[in-house]
Amino acid sequence: MKCSLFSIIFVAFLLPVGAVSQRSQESIDTAAVSRIEDEGMNRSRAIELMSYLTDIYGPRLTGSPQYAEAAEWARKTLSEWGVQNVMIESWGPFGRGWSLKHFSALMTEPRMAPLIAYPKAWSPGLKGTVRSDVVYLDVKSEADLQKFSGKLKGKFVLISEPPQVTPHFEPEARRTTDEMLLKLANAGGTDHLSFDGVGLPGFQFIQDPVEYGRTYHSNMDVYERVQEDDLKQASTVMAAFAYDAAMREGRFPRKPMPAPRPSSPAGNGN
């Protein structure tokens, strides 16, 4: 996809506002955007920072020591860059933190084989090695469930059906046309929706999916799969957007507050 950075900034900046109000046209500081573009595309440190956030600090679950360490690193780094009054603000209350110290899973019979597996966050710890048989819970009805009565205690229980593996004959990575990117500008299911839900302007930035559909939220979602040129461009776009957003003369127009959710009926446990 070939497209000028200024055009991307202009579209990203106007789309959210245009969805709310057509009262005025945004004023874009093109000189500042050009300086940000030069810095972001020619002297970028985005890939270095990505390495810190992935390989050094890794997963940062809310309340975990890794989160606290990463937050302190971010505060220190921004301060070293000359940003003033950088602080870490607390919020909450929140429950206990959780971190993974060590976990491994092995098949021992009929042959030894390492398994790709991860404990679910906030799972309780184990005292030493746990060995047991594996049971596939093949249940389609209540009658099927009765067949396993008294047979699952202490077992490793598999509850998902074996996946059907099909061959792939098309390239996994792909680029998106400019027209398709514009259609995705109003896509749902992204992190900005929680802000919209309380009446605050939320923004999202659309990129080419490349391998996103195959690797995200998986053990292949790692630093080595980051596309450096894409990361540099995205970082530059967001930096320019943040600058122009901060320099606006007034607040962003607010979207209408969503209708209140109906209260749950008493006694349903929700």
Summary of the structure (lengths in Angstrom):
residues: 270
radius of gyration: 24.4
end to end distance: 46.4
largest distance: 72.4
contacts: 499
relative contact order: 0.17
helix: 36%
strand: 5%
